[in-house]
Amino acid sequence: YVGPDIVAGILATGLTLDRRVRLFIDVGTNSEIVLGSSAGALATAAPAGPAFEAAQIRCGMRAADGAIEGVKIRDGEVELTVIGDVAPVGLCGSGLVDAVAELVGAGILDHSGRFVLGSSDRLDKIGEENSFRLSDDVFLSQRDVRELQFAKASIATGWAILCSDLGIEPGEIAQVLLGGSFGSYLTPASAVRIGLVPKLPLPRIVAAGNVAGEGAKIAALSVTERAAAHAVLEEVQYVELSGRTDFNDLFIDQLSFPG
């Protein structure tokens, strides 16, 4: 489940050449995770599902004009950043992560992911579900929150297992690289607040951009770098999560939002 795009990403970031321990996450439906340094590296794939692409989210949509891509809650007031500076019509992946992180920070969602009734006048019943209205036409339902919890718990379980297998604590990670078209738009503070990435100082969490594309160009332009890409296959050990006896317990522990 870890393919050439991740090999290219490792090549572009120089992860296996750095003495620092770094964590590279390509956030998506199948989220690939690499942890390590020049001393050794481990890789795995976490089945996160389509929540980060805003699929199966009631008001979810792709990152296009009208999509809410950023959310802030200040003194009970909701501030939205909308692609195209038009009226909001839906919620894309980065907006979903921001919204949940802000609701947790404001005490409108508790750490189990349940809405705290009476905590905001924007909380309402839509159908049979408790929901939070972000705008007149866009809302976040309790089921949407659960979808994000499952996705982030899968990824967090992945990097937690890699840390354990590598014999390090998450706090020892020098840098987190968020790759892929979605990962590059995540707000580091929101990623930390929901537990998607380890709780580290925010400057240590950076958007890596399209490192798969960069790595592919590097390999195409240099025979030496192409050989280095082949060497990555020997330098990085793959960890299969599906057969792990500890996966389910760790996954359940990661479902809640950090305190």
Buried (B, 14 or more C-beta within 10 A) or exposed (E): BBEEBBBBBBBBBEBBEBEEBBBBBBBBBBBBBBBBBBEEBBBBBBBBBBBBBBBEBBBBBEBEEBBBBBBBBEEEEBEBBBBEEEEBBBBBBBBBBBBBBBBBBBEBBBEEBEBBEEBBEBBEEBEEBBBBBBBEEBBBBBEBBBBBBBBBBBBBBBBBBBBEBBEBEBEEBEBBBBBBBBBBBBBBEBBBBBBBBBEBEEEBBBBBBBBBBBBBBBBEEEEEBBEBBEEBEEBBBEBEBEEBEEBEEBBEEBBBBEE
